[in-house]
């Protein structure tokens, strides 16, 4: 068994696709409209679905906002340099909500950014 994808409901699919592809550097792997169900699914990732886990962005037509809820945590991404990743994300219009630095009570360097819907994405610096 392996993890295939994480699904997020998004209010503005174009804005979310721009964030995940242009700001975070993922690729749009596939996108399908389902007119009978009135929704669109778009899958984004750093590698093909056959090779790794991806993110499914679900846009229900006519819904422009969701409450994230208190049970949701974050998506985690490995980065070579968390400081450089924050700078690059900020330069591409992304929102950094926690600057790179050691996690509380530890030495692992982390940072947090938010997507257009407010979902948190943790950047974890690879150990050198």
BELQUI-V858210 format. One record per helix or strand of 2 or more residues. SS is the DSSP state (~ for helix, > for strand). FROM is the first residue (numbers start at 1). TO is the last residue. If there is no record, write none. Layout:
BEGIN
SS_FROM_TO / SS_FROM_TO
END
This chain:
BEGIN
>_5_9 / ~_13_23 / >_27_34 / >_39_45 / >_54_60 / >_75_79 / ~_82_91 / >_95_102 / >_109_114 / >_120_125
END
